[in-house]
């Protein structure tokens, strides 16, 4: 592309690509399983709505804990529920699957993520990688 060519900025849409999602292959023990999960990007409407609600809930809890002088209790609760929150974070990003018996549903996905916490990290990293959700022109 030369310096004199003009670019139409409207062709770039990371939000749309993030909302459409991309397929992430599930490997177990380093080997392909034939299972793929459709993961939404962190810029998708669903993920942004989830993250905003989570942040607001935390702000409310923090404010209430300060008023009740129970910040230590809140910290202990956060530590105790850390695994559940990680599953919720990944669940907000997965919206479909291929190669799995039955239709996609959140309850089955939650159970899968709970039994396979290593995959939570993969989902989160995949969702956060903006390069995955940028379509070539």
The first five atom37 places (N, CA, C, CB, O) and aatype in JSON, in Angstrom:
{
  "aatype": [20, 20, 20, 20, 20, 20, 20, 20, 20, 20, 20, 20, 20, 20, 20, 20, 20, 20, 20, 20, 20, 20, 20, 20, 20, 20, 20, 20, 20, 20, 20, 20, 20, 20, 20, 20, 20, 20, 20, 20, 20, 20, 20, 20, 20, 20, 20, 20, 20, 20, 20, 20, 20, 20, 20, 20, 20, 20, 20, 20, 20, 20, 20, 20, 20, 20, 20, 20, 20, 20, 20, 20, 20, 20, 20, 20, 20, 20, 20, 20, 20, 20, 20, 20, 20, 20, 20, 20, 20, 20, 20, 20, 20, 20, 20, 20, 20, 20, 20, 20, 20, 20, 20, 20, 20, 20, 20, 20, 20, 20, 20, 20, 20, 20, 20, 20, 20, 20, 20, 20, 20, 20, 20, 20, 20, 20, 20, 20, 20, 20, 20, 20, 20, 20, 20, 20, 20],
  "atom_mask": [
    [1, 1, 1, 1, 1],
    [1, 1, 1, 1, 1],
    [1, 1, 1, 1, 1],
    [1, 1, 1, 1, 1],
    [1, 1, 1, 1, 1],
    [1, 1, 1, 1, 1],
    [1, 1, 1, 1, 1],
    [1, 1, 1, 1, 1],
    [1, 1, 1, 1, 1],
    [1, 1, 1, 1, 1],
    [1, 1, 1, 1, 1],
    [1, 1, 1, 1, 1],
    [1, 1, 1, 1, 1],
    [1, 1, 1, 1, 1],
    [1, 1, 1, 1, 1],
    [1, 1, 1, 1, 1],
    [1, 1, 1, 1, 1],
    [1, 1, 1, 1, 1],
    [1, 1, 1, 1, 1],
    [1, 1, 1, 1, 1],
    [1, 1, 1, 1, 1],
    [1, 1, 1, 1, 1],
    [1, 1, 1, 1, 1],
    [1, 1, 1, 1, 1],
    [1, 1, 1, 1, 1],
    [1, 1, 1, 1, 1],
    [1, 1, 1, 1, 1],
    [1, 1, 1, 1, 1],
    [1, 1, 1, 1, 1],
    [1, 1, 1, 1, 1],
    [1, 1, 1, 1, 1],
    [1, 1, 1, 1, 1],
    [1, 1, 1, 1, 1],
    [1, 1, 1, 1, 1],
    [1, 1, 1, 1, 1],
    [1, 1, 1, 1, 1],
    [1, 1, 1, 1, 1],
    [1, 1, 1, 1, 1],
    [1, 1, 1, 1, 1],
    [1, 1, 1, 1, 1],
    [1, 1, 1, 1, 1],
    [1, 1, 1, 1, 1],
    [1, 1, 1, 1, 1],
    [1, 1, 1, 1, 1],
    [1, 1, 1, 1, 1],
    [1, 1, 1, 1, 1],
    [1, 1, 1, 1, 1],
    [1, 1, 1, 1, 1],
    [1, 1, 1, 1, 1],
    [1, 1, 1, 1, 1],
    [1, 1, 1, 1, 1],
    [1, 1, 1, 1, 1],
    [1, 1, 1, 1, 1],
    [1, 1, 1, 1, 1],
    [1, 1, 1, 1, 1],
    [1, 1, 1, 1, 1],
    [1, 1, 1, 1, 1],
    [1, 1, 1, 1, 1],
    [1, 1, 1, 1, 1],
    [1, 1, 1, 1, 1],
    [1, 1, 1, 1, 1],
    [1, 1, 1, 1, 1],
    [1, 1, 1, 1, 1],
    [1, 1, 1, 1, 1],
    [1, 1, 1, 1, 1],
    [1, 1, 1, 1, 1],
    [1, 1, 1, 1, 1],
    [1, 1, 1, 1, 1],
    [1, 1, 1, 1, 1],
    [1, 1, 1, 1, 1],
    [1, 1, 1, 1, 1],
    [1, 1, 1, 1, 1],
    [1, 1, 1, 1, 1],
    [1, 1, 1, 1, 1],
    [1, 1, 1, 1, 1],
    [1, 1, 1, 1, 1],
    [1, 1, 1, 1, 1],
    [1, 1, 1, 1, 1],
    [1, 1, 1, 1, 1],
    [1, 1, 1, 1, 1],
    [1, 1, 1, 1, 1],
    [1, 1, 1, 1, 1],
    [1, 1, 1, 1, 1],
    [1, 1, 1, 1, 1],
    [1, 1, 1, 1, 1],
    [1, 1, 1, 1, 1],
    [1, 1, 1, 1, 1],
    [1, 1, 1, 1, 1],
    [1, 1, 1, 1, 1],
    [1, 1, 1, 1, 1],
    [1, 1, 1, 1, 1],
    [1, 1, 1, 1, 1],
    [1, 1, 1, 1, 1],
    [1, 1, 1, 1, 1],
    [1, 1, 1, 1, 1],
    [1, 1, 1, 1, 1],
    [1, 1, 1, 1, 1],
    [1, 1, 1, 1, 1],
    [1, 1, 1, 1, 1],
    [1, 1, 1, 1, 1],
    [1, 1, 1, 1, 1],
    [1, 1, 1, 1, 1],
    [1, 1, 1, 1, 1],
    [1, 1, 1, 1, 1],
    [1, 1, 1, 1, 1],
    [1, 1, 1, 1, 1],
    [1, 1, 1, 1, 1],
    [1, 1, 1, 1, 1],
    [1, 1, 1, 1, 1],
    [1, 1, 1, 1, 1],
    [1, 1, 1, 1, 1],
    [1, 1, 1, 1, 1],
    [1, 1, 1, 1, 1],
    [1, 1, 1, 1, 1],
    [1, 1, 1, 1, 1],
    [1, 1, 1, 1, 1],
    [1, 1, 1, 1, 1],
    [1, 1, 1, 1, 1],
    [1, 1, 1, 1, 1],
    [1, 1, 1, 1, 1],
    [1, 1, 1, 1, 1],
    [1, 1, 1, 1, 1],
    [1, 1, 1, 1, 1],
    [1, 1, 1, 1, 1],
    [1, 1, 1, 1, 1],
    [1, 1, 1, 1, 1],
    [1, 1, 1, 1, 1],
    [1, 1, 1, 1, 1],
    [1, 1, 1, 1, 1],
    [1, 1, 1, 1, 1],
    [1, 1, 1, 1, 1],
    [1, 1, 1, 1, 1],
    [1, 1, 1, 1, 1],
    [1, 1, 1, 1, 1],
    [1, 1, 1, 1, 1],
    [1, 1, 1, 1, 1],
    [1, 1, 1, 1, 1]
  ],
  "atom_positions": [
    [[0.85, -1.17, 0.0], [0.0, 0.0, 0.0], [0.89, 1.23, 0.0], [-0.96, 0.0, 1.22], [1.81, 1.35, 0.81]],
    [[0.62, 2.13, -0.89], [1.44, 3.33, -0.97], [0.93, 4.38, 0.01], [1.43, 3.9, -2.4], [-0.17, 4.28, 0.56]],
    [[1.76, 5.36, 0.2], [1.44, 6.44, 1.13], [0.22, 7.23, 0.68], [2.63, 7.36, 1.28], [-0.46, 7.84, 1.5]],
    [[-0.07, 7.22, -0.62], [-1.15, 8.04, -1.17], [-2.5, 7.34, -1.16], [-0.81, 8.45, -2.57], [-3.52, 7.98, -1.42]],
    [[-2.54, 6.04, -0.88], [-3.82, 5.32, -0.85], [-4.56, 5.63, 0.45], [-3.61, 3.8, -1.01], [-3.96, 5.69, 1.52]],
    [[-5.86, 5.8, 0.31], [-6.68, 6.08, 1.49], [-7.38, 4.8, 1.93], [-7.71, 7.2, 1.19], [-7.74, 3.96, 1.1]],
    [[-7.57, 4.67, 3.19], [-8.18, 3.47, 3.75], [-9.55, 3.82, 4.31], [-7.28, 2.84, 4.86], [-9.73, 4.84, 4.97]],
    [[-10.5, 2.96, 4.04], [-11.84, 3.1, 4.6], [-11.85, 2.43, 5.98], [-12.93, 2.46, 3.66], [-11.85, 1.2, 6.07]],
    [[-11.87, 3.2, 7.03], [-11.81, 2.67, 8.4], [-13.05, 1.87, 8.78], [-11.64, 3.8, 9.38], [-13.02, 1.12, 9.76]],
    [[-14.12, 2.01, 8.03], [-15.35, 1.27, 8.37], [-15.23, -0.23, 8.1], [-16.53, 1.83, 7.57], [-16.08, -1.0, 8.55]],
    [[-14.19, -0.67, 7.4], [-14.03, -2.09, 7.12], [-13.45, -2.84, 8.32], [-13.13, -2.29, 5.91], [-13.47, -4.07, 8.34]],
    [[-12.95, -2.13, 9.3], [-12.37, -2.75, 10.48], [-13.44, -2.83, 11.58], [-11.11, -1.96, 10.97], [-14.0, -1.8, 11.98]],
    [[-13.71, -4.04, 12.08], [-14.77, -4.18, 13.08], [-14.45, -5.35, 14.03], [-16.15, -4.41, 12.38], [-14.96, -6.45, 13.85]],
    [[-13.63, -5.09, 14.99], [-13.25, -6.11, 15.97], [-14.44, -6.52, 16.83], [-12.12, -5.6, 16.85], [-14.54, -7.68, 17.22]],
    [[-15.35, -5.59, 17.12], [-16.51, -5.92, 17.94], [-17.38, -6.95, 17.23], [-17.33, -4.64, 18.25], [-17.83, -7.92, 17.85]],
    [[-17.63, -6.75, 15.95], [-18.45, -7.72, 15.2], [-17.78, -9.09, 15.16], [-18.72, -7.21, 13.76], [-18.44, -10.11, 15.35]],
    [[-16.48, -9.11, 14.91], [-15.76, -10.39, 14.86], [-15.75, -11.05, 16.24], [-14.32, -10.18, 14.36], [-15.86, -12.27, 16.34]],
    [[-15.62, -10.26, 17.3], [-15.64, -10.8, 18.66], [-17.0, -11.37, 19.01], [-15.25, -9.72, 19.67], [-17.1, -12.38, 19.7]],
    [[-18.05, -10.72, 18.53], [-19.42, -11.17, 18.78], [-19.74, -12.43, 17.99], [-20.41, -10.06, 18.43], [-20.49, -13.29, 18.46]],
    [[-19.18, -12.55, 16.81], [-19.37, -13.75, 15.99], [-18.66, -14.94, 16.63], [-18.83, -13.53, 14.55], [-19.16, -16.07, 16.6]],
    [[-17.5, -14.7, 17.21], [-16.74, -15.75, 17.87], [-15.86, -16.53, 16.92], [-17.67, -16.69, 18.56], [-16.0, -16.44, 15.7]],
    [[-14.95, -17.29, 17.49], [-14.04, -18.15, 16.73], [-13.96, -19.5, 17.43], [-12.63, -17.5, 16.59], [-14.22, -19.6, 18.63]],
    [[-13.59, -20.53, 16.68], [-13.53, -21.89, 17.21], [-12.18, -22.16, 17.87], [-13.8, -22.91, 16.11], [-11.13, -21.86, 17.3]],
    [[-12.22, -22.73, 19.06], [-11.04, -23.14, 19.82], [-11.08, -24.64, 20.0], [-10.97, -22.41, 21.2], [-12.03, -25.19, 20.56]],
    [[-10.04, -25.31, 19.52], [-9.97, -26.77, 19.62], [-9.6, -27.17, 21.05], [-8.94, -27.35, 18.6], [-8.72, -26.58, 21.67]],
    [[-10.29, -28.19, 21.55], [-9.97, -28.74, 22.88], [-9.01, -29.9, 22.72], [-11.25, -29.19, 23.62], [-9.32, -30.91, 22.09]],
    [[-7.85, -29.73, 23.3], [-6.85, -30.81, 23.31], [-6.74, -31.3, 24.75], [-5.45, -30.32, 22.76], [-6.78, -30.52, 25.69]],
    [[-6.6, -32.61, 24.88], [-6.44, -33.21, 26.2], [-5.14, -33.99, 26.21], [-7.66, -34.13, 26.56], [-4.93, -34.88, 25.38]],
    [[-4.27, -33.66, 27.14], [-2.95, -34.3, 27.17], [-2.15, -33.98, 25.93], [-3.1, -35.8, 27.3], [-1.31, -34.77, 25.51]],
    [[-2.41, -32.81, 25.35], [-1.69, -32.38, 24.16], [-2.2, -32.99, 22.87], [-0.26, -32.71, 24.31], [-1.65, -32.72, 21.8]],
    [[-3.24, -33.82, 22.95], [-3.75, -34.5, 21.76], [-5.13, -33.96, 21.38], [-3.82, -36.02, 21.99], [-5.95, -33.71, 22.26]],
    [[-5.38, -33.78, 20.08], [-6.7, -33.31, 19.62], [-7.8, -34.3, 20.03], [-6.71, -33.11, 18.09], [-7.59, -35.51, 20.03]],
    [[-8.96, -33.75, 20.37], [-10.09, -34.59, 20.78], [-11.2, -34.6, 19.73], [-10.65, -34.12, 22.11], [-12.1, -35.44, 19.79]],
    [[-11.13, -33.68, 18.79], [-12.22, -33.53, 17.82], [-13.31, -32.6, 18.33], [-12.81, -34.87, 17.49], [-14.32, -32.39, 17.65]],
    [[-13.12, -32.06, 19.51], [-14.1, -31.14, 20.1], [-13.6, -29.71, 19.9], [-14.31, -31.45, 21.63], [-12.43, -29.4, 20.09]],
    [[-14.54, -28.84, 19.51], [-14.24, -27.42, 19.38], [-15.3, -26.61, 20.1], [-14.14, -27.0, 17.88], [-16.48, -26.98, 20.11]],
    [[-14.87, -25.52, 20.69], [-15.77, -24.61, 21.39], [-15.73, -23.25, 20.7], [-15.38, -24.47, 22.89], [-14.66, -22.74, 20.36]],
    [[-16.91, -22.68, 20.5], [-16.97, -21.33, 19.93], [-16.8, -20.34, 21.08], [-18.33, -21.08, 19.15], [-17.59, -20.32, 22.02]],
    [[-15.76, -19.52, 20.97], [-15.41, -18.57, 22.02], [-15.6, -17.15, 21.5], [-13.95, -18.8, 22.5], [-15.17, -16.82, 20.4]],
    [[-16.24, -16.34, 22.31], [-16.44, -14.93, 21.98], [-15.23, -14.13, 22.43], [-17.72, -14.39, 22.64], [-14.57, -14.46, 23.42]],
    [[-14.93, -13.08, 21.69], [-13.83, -12.2, 22.06], [-14.22, -11.27, 23.2], [-13.37, -11.38, 20.86], [-15.4, -11.03, 23.44]],
    [[-13.21, -10.77, 23.89], [-13.47, -9.9, 25.04], [-14.19, -8.61, 24.65], [-12.17, -9.57, 25.74], [-14.73, -7.92, 25.52]],
    [[-14.2, -8.27, 23.37], [-14.88, -7.05, 22.92], [-16.32, -7.3, 22.49], [-14.1, -6.42, 21.77], [-17.0, -6.38, 22.04]],
    [[-16.78, -8.54, 22.61], [-18.17, -8.83, 22.23], [-19.13, -8.2, 23.23], [-18.4, -10.37, 22.14], [-18.77, -7.94, 24.38]],
    [[-20.34, -7.96, 22.78], [-21.37, -7.36, 23.64], [-21.63, -8.22, 24.87], [-22.68, -7.16, 22.85], [-21.71, -7.71, 25.99]],
    [[-21.75, -9.53, 24.66], [-22.04, -10.44, 25.78], [-20.95, -10.4, 26.84], [-22.21, -11.87, 25.26], [-21.25, -10.34, 28.04]],
    [[-19.7, -10.44, 26.43], [-18.59, -10.44, 27.4], [-18.5, -9.08, 28.09], [-17.25, -10.78, 26.7], [-18.3, -9.02, 29.3]],
    [[-18.64, -8.01, 27.35], [-18.58, -6.68, 27.97], [-19.71, -6.48, 28.96], [-18.62, -5.58, 26.89], [-19.51, -5.89, 30.02]],
    [[-20.91, -6.96, 28.62], [-22.05, -6.85, 29.55], [-21.78, -7.66, 30.81], [-23.35, -7.33, 28.87], [-22.05, -7.19, 31.92]],
    [[-21.26, -8.87, 30.65], [-20.93, -9.72, 31.79], [-19.88, -9.04, 32.69], [-20.41, -11.1, 31.31], [-20.04, -8.98, 33.91]],
    [[-18.81, -8.54, 32.08], [-17.74, -7.91, 32.85], [-18.22, -6.65, 33.57], [-16.56, -7.57, 31.93], [-17.81, -6.39, 34.7]],
    [[-19.07, -5.87, 32.92], [-19.62, -4.67, 33.56], [-20.48, -5.05, 34.76], [-20.45, -3.85, 32.55], [-20.36, -4.43, 35.82]],
    [[-21.33, -6.04, 34.62], [-22.18, -6.49, 35.73], [-21.32, -7.02, 36.88], [-23.17, -7.58, 35.25], [-21.61, -6.76, 38.05]],
    [[-20.28, -7.75, 36.55], [-19.38, -8.3, 37.58], [-18.69, -7.17, 38.34], [-18.32, -9.24, 36.93], [-18.58, -7.22, 39.57]],
    [[-18.23, -6.16, 37.63], [-17.54, -5.02, 38.25], [-18.5, -4.23, 39.14], [-16.94, -4.1, 37.18], [-18.13, -3.82, 40.24]],
    [[-19.73, -4.02, 38.67], [-20.72, -3.31, 39.47], [-21.05, -4.08, 40.75], [-22.0, -3.06, 38.66], [-21.15, -3.49, 41.83]],
    [[-21.22, -5.4, 40.63], [-21.53, -6.23, 41.8], [-20.39, -6.16, 42.81], [-21.79, -7.69, 41.38], [-20.62, -6.09, 44.01]],
    [[-19.16, -6.19, 42.32], [-18.01, -6.11, 43.22], [-17.94, -4.76, 43.91], [-16.72, -6.38, 42.45], [-17.61, -4.69, 45.09]],
    [[-18.24, -3.7, 43.19], [-18.24, -2.36, 43.78], [-19.29, -2.26, 44.88], [-18.49, -1.29, 42.7], [-19.04, -1.69, 45.94]],
    [[-20.47, -2.82, 44.63], [-21.53, -2.81, 45.65], [-21.1, -3.6, 46.89], [-22.83, -3.39, 45.08], [-21.26, -3.13, 48.02]],
    [[-20.57, -4.81, 46.68], [-20.13, -5.64, 47.8], [-19.03, -4.96, 48.59], [-19.64, -7.0, 47.3], [-19.02, -5.0, 49.82]],
    [[-18.11, -4.34, 47.9], [-17.0, -3.65, 48.55], [-17.51, -2.48, 49.38], [-15.99, -3.17, 47.51], [-17.06, -2.26, 50.51]],
    [[-18.45, -1.74, 48.82], [-19.03, -0.6, 49.53], [-19.76, -1.06, 50.78], [-19.98, 0.17, 48.61], [-19.6, -0.46, 51.85]],
    [[-20.55, -2.11, 50.66], [-21.28, -2.64, 51.82], [-20.32, -3.17, 52.87], [-22.25, -3.76, 51.38], [-20.54, -2.98, 54.07]],
    [[-19.26, -3.84, 52.45], [-18.28, -4.38, 53.4], [-17.59, -3.26, 54.16], [-17.24, -5.25, 52.67], [-17.34, -3.39, 55.36]],
    [[-17.28, -2.18, 53.47], [-16.66, -1.03, 54.14], [-17.61, -0.44, 55.17], [-16.25, 0.04, 53.12], [-17.19, -0.12, 56.28]],
    [[-18.87, -0.28, 54.8], [-19.86, 0.28, 55.73], [-20.02, -0.58, 56.96], [-21.21, 0.46, 55.04], [-20.19, -0.07, 58.07]],
    [[-19.97, -1.9, 56.77], [-20.14, -2.84, 57.9], [-18.82, -3.17, 58.58], [-20.8, -4.12, 57.41], [-18.78, -3.95, 59.53]],
    [[-17.75, -2.56, 58.09], [-16.41, -2.86, 58.6], [-16.12, -4.35, 58.51], [-16.27, -2.37, 60.06], [-15.61, -4.97, 59.45]],
    [[-16.46, -4.92, 57.35], [-16.31, -6.36, 57.12], [-15.48, -6.64, 55.87], [-17.68, -7.02, 56.99], [-15.75, -7.58, 55.13]],
    [[-14.45, -5.81, 55.65], [-13.64, -6.01, 54.45], [-12.89, -7.33, 54.48], [-12.66, -4.85, 54.29], [-12.69, -7.96, 53.44]],
    [[-12.48, -7.77, 55.65], [-11.79, -9.05, 55.75], [-12.73, -10.19, 55.36], [-11.25, -9.28, 57.17], [-12.32, -11.13, 54.68]],
    [[-13.99, -10.1, 55.78], [-14.97, -11.12, 55.4], [-15.14, -11.16, 53.88], [-16.33, -10.83, 56.09], [-15.24, -12.23, 53.29]],
    [[-15.18, -9.99, 53.27], [-15.32, -9.93, 51.81], [-14.11, -10.57, 51.14], [-15.49, -8.47, 51.34], [-14.26, -11.33, 50.19]],
    [[-12.93, -10.26, 51.63], [-11.72, -10.87, 51.05], [-11.74, -12.38, 51.18], [-10.47, -10.3, 51.71], [-11.37, -13.09, 50.25]],
    [[-12.16, -12.88, 52.31], [-12.24, -14.32, 52.52], [-13.26, -14.95, 51.57], [-12.62, -14.63, 53.98], [-13.03, -16.02, 51.01]],
    [[-14.39, -14.27, 51.38], [-15.41, -14.76, 50.45], [-14.85, -14.82, 49.03], [-16.67, -13.85, 50.49], [-15.08, -15.78, 48.3]],
    [[-14.11, -13.78, 48.65], [-13.52, -13.75, 47.31], [-12.52, -14.89, 47.11], [-12.83, -12.4, 47.06], [-12.47, -15.49, 46.04]],
    [[-11.75, -15.17, 48.12], [-10.79, -16.27, 48.03], [-11.52, -17.6, 47.91], [-9.85, -16.29, 49.26], [-11.15, -18.45, 47.1]],
    [[-12.56, -17.78, 48.71], [-13.3, -19.04, 48.72], [-14.09, -19.28, 47.44], [-14.24, -19.07, 49.89], [-14.35, -20.44, 47.09]],
    [[-14.47, -18.23, 46.75], [-15.29, -18.38, 45.53], [-14.49, -18.15, 44.26], [-16.46, -17.43, 45.58], [-15.06, -18.03, 43.18]],
    [[-13.19, -18.08, 44.38], [-12.32, -17.81, 43.23], [-12.51, -18.79, 42.09], [-10.88, -17.83, 43.67], [-12.58, -18.39, 40.93]],
    [[-12.61, -20.08, 42.4], [-12.77, -21.08, 41.34], [-14.1, -20.93, 40.62], [-12.67, -22.49, 41.93], [-14.16, -21.03, 39.4]],
    [[-15.17, -20.67, 41.37], [-16.49, -20.47, 40.75], [-16.48, -19.25, 39.83], [-17.57, -20.3, 41.83], [-17.05, -19.29, 38.74]],
    [[-15.83, -18.19, 40.25], [-15.76, -16.98, 39.42], [-14.98, -17.24, 38.14], [-15.12, -15.83, 40.2], [-15.32, -16.72, 37.08]],
    [[-13.92, -18.04, 38.23], [-13.14, -18.37, 37.03], [-13.99, -19.14, 36.03], [-11.89, -19.2, 37.4], [-13.94, -18.89, 34.82]],
    [[-14.78, -20.09, 36.53], [-15.68, -20.84, 35.65], [-16.69, -19.9, 35.02], [-16.41, -21.97, 36.44], [-16.96, -19.99, 33.82]],
    [[-17.26, -18.99, 35.81], [-18.22, -18.02, 35.28], [-17.6, -17.15, 34.2], [-18.76, -17.14, 36.41], [-18.23, -16.87, 33.18]],
    [[-16.36, -16.72, 34.42], [-15.66, -15.88, 33.43], [-15.53, -16.61, 32.1], [-14.27, -15.48, 33.95], [-15.79, -16.03, 31.04]],
    [[-15.13, -17.87, 32.14], [-14.98, -18.65, 30.91], [-16.34, -18.94, 30.29], [-14.23, -19.96, 31.18], [-16.5, -18.88, 29.07]],
    [[-17.31, -19.27, 31.11], [-18.66, -19.59, 30.63], [-19.28, -18.42, 29.88], [-19.55, -20.0, 31.8], [-20.02, -18.62, 28.92]],
    [[-18.98, -17.2, 30.3], [-19.51, -16.01, 29.62], [-18.94, -15.88, 28.21], [-19.19, -14.76, 30.43], [-19.49, -15.15, 27.38]],
    [[-17.85, -16.57, 27.93], [-17.17, -16.46, 26.65], [-17.43, -17.61, 25.68], [-15.71, -16.35, 26.88], [-17.17, -17.49, 24.48]],
    [[-17.95, -18.72, 26.18], [-18.23, -19.88, 25.32], [-19.71, -19.88, 24.98], [-17.81, -21.22, 26.02], [-20.56, -19.7, 25.85]],
    [[-20.03, -20.08, 23.68], [-21.44, -20.01, 23.29], [-21.91, -21.2, 22.45], [-21.67, -18.74, 22.51], [-23.09, -21.3, 22.13]],
    [[-20.99, -22.11, 22.1], [-21.4, -23.25, 21.28], [-20.28, -24.29, 21.31], [-21.71, -22.81, 19.8], [-19.18, -24.02, 21.78]],
    [[-20.61, -25.49, 20.79], [-19.6, -26.53, 20.67], [-19.86, -27.39, 19.46], [-19.55, -27.39, 21.92], [-20.97, -27.41, 18.93]],
    [[-18.83, -28.1, 19.03], [-18.91, -29.08, 17.95], [-18.19, -30.33, 18.43], [-18.29, -28.53, 16.59], [-17.22, -30.25, 19.17]],
    [[-18.67, -31.5, 17.99], [-18.02, -32.74, 18.33], [-18.4, -33.27, 19.7], [-16.55, -32.57, 18.27], [-17.72, -34.14, 20.25]],
    [[-19.48, -32.74, 20.26], [-19.96, -33.12, 21.59], [-21.37, -33.67, 21.45], [-19.92, -31.9, 22.59], [-22.17, -33.13, 20.68]],
    [[-21.69, -34.73, 22.18], [-23.05, -35.28, 22.17], [-23.99, -34.24, 22.76], [-23.13, -36.62, 22.97], [-23.72, -33.66, 23.81]],
    [[-25.09, -34.02, 22.08], [-26.12, -33.1, 22.57], [-25.86, -31.66, 22.19], [-26.22, -33.21, 24.06], [-24.77, -31.27, 21.77]],
    [[-26.91, -30.88, 22.35], [-26.87, -29.45, 22.08], [-26.08, -28.74, 23.16], [-28.29, -28.86, 21.97], [-26.01, -29.19, 24.31]],
    [[-25.48, -27.62, 22.79], [-24.76, -26.81, 23.77], [-25.72, -26.33, 24.85], [-24.05, -25.61, 23.09], [-26.84, -25.91, 24.55]],
    [[-25.28, -26.39, 26.1], [-26.02, -25.74, 27.19], [-25.03, -25.34, 28.27], [-27.12, -26.69, 27.78], [-24.01, -25.99, 28.48]],
    [[-25.36, -24.24, 28.95], [-24.45, -23.67, 29.96], [-24.18, -24.63, 31.12], [-25.03, -22.39, 30.49], [-23.06, -24.66, 31.62]],
    [[-25.17, -25.39, 31.54], [-24.98, -26.29, 32.69], [-23.93, -27.35, 32.37], [-26.31, -26.97, 33.07], [-23.06, -27.63, 33.2]],
    [[-24.01, -27.95, 31.19], [-23.03, -28.96, 30.79], [-21.64, -28.33, 30.61], [-23.47, -29.67, 29.49], [-20.63, -28.93, 30.96]],
    [[-21.61, -27.13, 30.07], [-20.33, -26.44, 29.89], [-19.72, -26.1, 31.24], [-20.51, -25.15, 29.04], [-18.51, -26.24, 31.43]],
    [[-20.53, -25.66, 32.18], [-20.05, -25.36, 33.54], [-19.43, -26.61, 34.17], [-21.21, -24.82, 34.43], [-18.36, -26.54, 34.77]],
    [[-20.11, -27.72, 34.02], [-19.6, -28.98, 34.58], [-18.26, -29.35, 33.93], [-20.64, -30.13, 34.38], [-17.33, -29.77, 34.61]],
    [[-18.18, -29.2, 32.6], [-16.94, -29.49, 31.88], [-15.8, -28.61, 32.38], [-17.15, -29.31, 30.37], [-14.7, -29.1, 32.64]],
    [[-16.05, -27.31, 32.5], [-15.01, -26.38, 32.94], [-14.58, -26.65, 34.38], [-15.51, -24.93, 32.81], [-13.41, -26.51, 34.73]],
    [[-15.53, -27.04, 35.21], [-15.21, -27.36, 36.61], [-14.29, -28.58, 36.67], [-16.5, -27.62, 37.42], [-13.37, -28.62, 37.49]],
    [[-14.53, -29.55, 35.81], [-13.7, -30.77, 35.8], [-12.38, -30.58, 35.05], [-14.47, -31.91, 35.17], [-11.45, -31.37, 35.21]],
    [[-12.29, -29.54, 34.23], [-11.11, -29.28, 33.41], [-10.66, -27.82, 33.54], [-11.4, -29.62, 31.92], [-10.71, -27.07, 32.57]],
    [[-10.22, -27.43, 34.73], [-9.9, -26.01, 34.96], [-8.75, -25.49, 34.09], [-9.55, -25.8, 36.41], [-8.63, -24.29, 33.88]],
    [[-7.91, -26.39, 33.58], [-6.83, -25.95, 32.71], [-7.39, -25.3, 31.44], [-5.91, -27.12, 32.34], [-6.75, -24.44, 30.84]],
    [[-8.59, -25.72, 31.04], [-9.19, -25.18, 29.82], [-9.75, -23.78, 30.05], [-10.29, -26.12, 29.32], [-9.91, -23.01, 29.1]],
    [[-10.04, -23.43, 31.3], [-10.5, -22.07, 31.61], [-9.45, -21.07, 31.16], [-10.79, -21.91, 33.14], [-9.77, -20.06, 30.53]],
    [[-8.2, -21.35, 31.5], [-7.11, -20.44, 31.1], [-7.02, -20.33, 29.58], [-5.78, -20.92, 31.67], [-6.8, -19.23, 29.06]],
    [[-7.17, -21.44, 28.88], [-7.11, -21.41, 27.42], [-8.23, -20.55, 26.83], [-7.19, -22.83, 26.85], [-7.99, -19.77, 25.92]],
    [[-9.43, -20.71, 27.36], [-10.58, -19.92, 26.89], [-10.32, -18.44, 27.12], [-11.89, -20.36, 27.6], [-10.55, -17.62, 26.23]],
    [[-9.85, -18.1, 28.31], [-9.62, -16.7, 28.65], [-8.53, -16.08, 27.75], [-9.22, -16.56, 30.13], [-8.69, -14.97, 27.25]],
    [[-7.44, -16.8, 27.56], [-6.36, -16.29, 26.71], [-6.81, -16.15, 25.27], [-5.13, -17.22, 26.79], [-6.49, -15.16, 24.61]],
    [[-7.56, -17.11, 24.78], [-8.09, -17.07, 23.41], [-9.01, -15.87, 23.24], [-8.84, -18.38, 23.07], [-8.9, -15.13, 22.27]],
    [[-9.92, -15.67, 24.19], [-10.86, -14.56, 24.14], [-10.16, -13.21, 24.2], [-11.86, -14.67, 25.28], [-10.58, -12.25, 23.55]],
    [[-9.09, -13.14, 24.98], [-8.36, -11.88, 25.15], [-7.43, -11.55, 23.98], [-7.56, -11.93, 26.41], [-6.99, -10.41, 23.85]],
    [[-7.15, -12.53, 23.13], [-6.21, -12.33, 22.02], [-6.93, -11.64, 20.86], [-5.6, -13.68, 21.56], [-7.61, -12.29, 20.06]],
    [[-6.76, -10.35, 20.77], [-7.45, -9.56, 19.75], [-7.1, -10.02, 18.33], [-7.11, -8.08, 19.9], [-7.92, -9.86, 17.42]],
    [[-5.93, -10.57, 18.14], [-5.54, -11.0, 16.79], [-6.41, -12.13, 16.27], [-4.09, -11.44, 16.78], [-6.55, -12.3, 15.05]],
    [[-7.02, -12.9, 17.17], [-7.91, -13.99, 16.77], [-9.18, -13.43, 16.12], [-8.28, -14.88, 17.99], [-9.79, -14.06, 15.25]],
    [[-9.58, -12.25, 16.55], [-10.85, -11.67, 16.14], [-10.7, -10.5, 15.16], [-11.61, -11.2, 17.37], [-11.55, -9.61, 15.1]],
    [[-9.62, -10.52, 14.42], [-9.44, -9.51, 13.38], [-9.41, -10.23, 12.05], [-8.13, -8.67, 13.6], [-8.51, -11.02, 11.78]],
    [[-10.37, -9.94, 11.25], [-10.5, -10.58, 9.93], [-9.57, -9.89, 8.93], [-11.98, -10.53, 9.42], [-9.46, -8.66, 8.9]],
    [[-8.91, -10.7, 8.13], [-8.04, -10.14, 7.08], [-8.91, -9.45, 6.03], [-7.16, -11.26, 6.42], [-10.01, -9.9, 5.71]],
    [[-8.39, -8.39, 5.51], [-9.13, -7.65, 4.49], [-8.89, -8.25, 3.12], [-8.73, -6.18, 4.48], [-9.44, -7.77, 2.13]]
  ]
}
